[in-house]
Structure formats: structure tokens, C-alpha cells
């Protein structure tokens, strides 16, 4: 059997969920909700995060 990569389009063989850790600015009040916009090239997404509850990292 021979496997041939597509001539165009993304290579989905490497497609998998990933995690990014971003340091929160010290001035940000994490007890309030915050809206985060992620921009990567031509792709963009905006997410509204709820206030942080409890303690921890």
C-alpha cells in the first residue's frame, strides 16, 4: 500500500488539540470576567472567560 500526501490543503495527520499557557498580567483582576481575543495570522477567536473562583494557580 502506498500513501500519498494531498497536493493541496492542510495535512490533518498532525492535527491534534494543544494547550498554551499565557502569563496573566499582575494588574488583571481575575475575580472579574475577562474577554480574550486570540489572533493567529488570518484566524481569530474571542472567548469570554468567567471570574476565577477559589484559590490556586
C-alpha positions in Angstrom: 0.0 0.0 0.0 1.3 3.5 -0.9 0.2 6.6 1.0 0.4 9.9 -0.9 0.1 13.3 0.7 -2.6 15.6 -0.8 -1.4 18.1 -3.4 -3.1 20.9 -1.6 -4.8 21.7 1.7 -3.8 21.0 5.3 -2.0 17.9 6.4 -4.5 16.6 9.0 -2.3 13.8 10.1 -0.7 16.1 12.7 -4.0 17.7 13.7 -4.4 17.4 17.5 -5.5 19.6 20.4 -2.8 21.7 22.1 -2.6 23.8 25.2 -0.9 27.2 25.6 -0.1 28.8 28.9 -0.1 32.6 29.0 1.1 34.6 32.0 -1.7 36.8 33.3 -0.6 40.4 33.8 -0.4 41.2 37.6 -2.8 44.2 37.2 -5.6 42.0 35.8 -8.4 41.4 38.4 -9.1 37.6 37.9 -12.1 37.9 40.2 -13.9 39.7 37.3 -14.8 38.3 33.9 -12.3 38.9 31.1 -12.6 38.8 27.3 -9.6 37.3 25.5 -9.0 37.6 21.7 -6.6 35.2 20.1 -5.2 36.2 16.7 -3.0 33.9 14.6 -2.4 35.1 11.1 -5.8 35.3 9.4 -7.6 33.3 12.1 -9.1 35.0 15.2 -11.3 33.9 18.1 -12.8 35.8 21.0 -13.6 34.0 24.3 -15.4 35.4 27.4 -13.9 33.9 30.5 -15.8 33.8 33.8 -14.4 35.2 37.0 -11.9 32.9 38.8 -13.4 31.2 41.8 -11.4 29.8 44.7 -7.6 29.8 45.1 -4.8 28.1 43.3 -2.6 28.7 40.3 
